[in-house]
Amino acid sequence: MDTFEAYVNELKASGLTPLYDALNLGLSELQNVKKQFPGCTLRMLCLTDGHDQGSRSDPVEVAVKLINANIVVDSVLLGEQVNTVLHGISNTTEKTSTLPAGGSSSQRELLVMDFDLDGECVD
């Protein structure tokens, strides 16, 4: 965990991240995992500065697909940006919330897919 925290604290904005396209890609990847492990709980962790740059995906359509696929999106906003759409996506996928990362000046988007491969999964 210390390595992950150190990595997050060093993140810098590189710009031009299509946030909703990234969520859509994560959805697609997790659906492939679900085919292999139908019993898995799927969860996506989105570390972001909250700024979408040029997504072609409609955020409402992505949210509906995530909800229908039972994929939980946890999001952590790094920096000062407020993103009410991402907050809504996180809240509606499992009553999770978008949490500001305290004190971090990190501004780059990072999408991490958490494949919960515990005893619930059947291969």
C-alpha positions as CSV (number, residue, x, y, z in Angstrom):
1,M,0.0,0.0,0.0
2,D,2.9,2.4,0.7
3,T,4.1,1.9,-2.9
4,F,0.7,2.7,-4.3
5,E,0.3,5.8,-2.1
6,A,3.7,7.0,-3.1
7,Y,2.8,6.5,-6.8
8,V,-0.4,8.4,-6.4
9,N,1.3,11.3,-4.7
10,E,3.7,11.6,-7.6
11,L,1.0,11.7,-10.3
12,K,1.0,14.8,-12.5
13,A,-1.6,15.9,-15.0
14,S,-0.6,15.1,-18.6
15,G,-3.8,16.4,-20.1
16,L,-6.1,15.2,-22.9
17,T,-7.5,12.2,-21.0
18,P,-10.9,11.1,-22.3
19,L,-12.4,10.1,-18.9
20,Y,-15.7,8.6,-20.0
21,D,-14.0,6.8,-22.9
22,A,-11.6,5.3,-20.2
23,L,-14.6,4.2,-18.1
24,N,-16.2,2.7,-21.2
25,L,-12.9,0.8,-22.0
26,G,-12.8,-0.4,-18.3
27,L,-16.4,-1.6,-18.7
28,S,-15.4,-3.6,-21.8
29,E,-12.4,-5.1,-20.2
30,L,-14.3,-6.1,-17.0
31,Q,-17.1,-7.7,-19.1
32,N,-14.4,-10.0,-20.6
33,V,-13.2,-10.9,-17.1
34,K,-16.9,-11.7,-16.2
35,K,-17.1,-14.2,-19.1
36,Q,-14.1,-16.1,-17.6
37,F,-15.2,-15.7,-14.0
38,P,-19.0,-15.4,-13.9
39,G,-19.1,-15.3,-10.1
40,C,-16.8,-12.4,-9.7
41,T,-17.7,-9.0,-8.2
42,L,-16.4,-6.4,-10.6
43,R,-15.1,-3.1,-9.4
44,M,-13.2,-0.2,-11.1
45,L,-11.1,2.3,-9.3
46,C,-10.7,5.6,-11.1
47,L,-8.0,8.0,-9.9
48,T,-8.6,11.3,-11.8
49,D,-8.2,15.0,-11.7
50,G,-11.9,15.0,-12.7
51,H,-11.4,16.7,-16.1
52,D,-12.7,14.9,-19.2
53,Q,-10.9,15.9,-22.3
54,G,-12.5,14.9,-25.6
55,S,-14.5,11.7,-24.7
56,R,-16.7,10.4,-27.5
57,S,-18.6,8.3,-25.0
58,D,-21.7,9.9,-23.5
59,P,-21.4,9.8,-19.7
60,V,-25.0,8.9,-19.2
61,E,-24.8,6.0,-21.6
62,V,-21.6,4.8,-19.9
63,A,-23.3,5.1,-16.5
64,V,-26.3,3.1,-17.6
65,K,-24.0,0.4,-19.1
66,L,-22.0,0.2,-15.8
67,I,-25.1,-0.1,-13.8
68,N,-26.6,-2.8,-16.1
69,A,-23.3,-4.7,-15.9
70,N,-23.2,-4.5,-12.1
71,I,-19.8,-2.9,-12.1
72,V,-19.0,-0.7,-9.2
73,V,-17.0,2.5,-9.9
74,D,-15.0,3.9,-7.0
75,S,-13.5,7.3,-7.9
76,V,-11.0,9.5,-6.2
77,L,-10.5,13.0,-7.4
78,L,-7.0,14.3,-7.2
79,G,-6.6,18.1,-7.2
80,E,-9.2,20.8,-7.1
81,Q,-11.5,19.8,-10.0
82,V,-15.1,18.9,-9.2
83,N,-16.9,16.4,-11.4
84,T,-20.5,15.9,-10.4
85,V,-21.1,13.4,-13.3
86,L,-18.3,11.1,-12.1
87,H,-19.6,11.5,-8.5
88,G,-23.1,10.4,-9.7
89,I,-21.7,7.4,-11.6
90,S,-19.9,6.3,-8.4
91,N,-22.9,6.8,-6.2
92,T,-25.3,5.0,-8.5
93,T,-23.1,1.9,-9.1
94,E,-23.1,1.0,-5.4
95,K,-23.7,4.0,-3.2
96,T,-20.0,4.8,-3.2
97,S,-18.8,8.3,-3.4
98,T,-16.2,10.4,-5.1
99,L,-13.6,11.3,-2.5
100,P,-11.2,14.1,-2.7
101,A,-7.6,13.0,-2.1
102,G,-6.3,15.2,0.7
103,G,-3.2,17.2,0.1
104,S,-2.2,15.6,-3.2
105,S,-1.3,17.8,-6.1
106,S,-1.7,14.8,-8.4
107,Q,-3.6,15.6,-11.6
108,R,-3.3,12.7,-14.0
109,E,-6.0,10.2,-14.9
110,L,-5.4,6.6,-13.9
111,L,-7.8,3.8,-14.3
112,V,-7.2,0.7,-12.3
113,M,-9.4,-2.3,-12.7
114,D,-9.8,-4.5,-9.6
115,F,-10.6,-8.0,-10.4
116,D,-12.0,-9.4,-7.2
117,L,-10.8,-13.0,-7.7
118,D,-11.7,-14.4,-4.3
119,G,-13.7,-17.4,-3.3
120,E,-16.8,-16.1,-5.1
121,C,-15.3,-16.7,-8.5
122,V,-15.8,-19.9,-10.4
123,D,-13.7,-20.7,-13.4
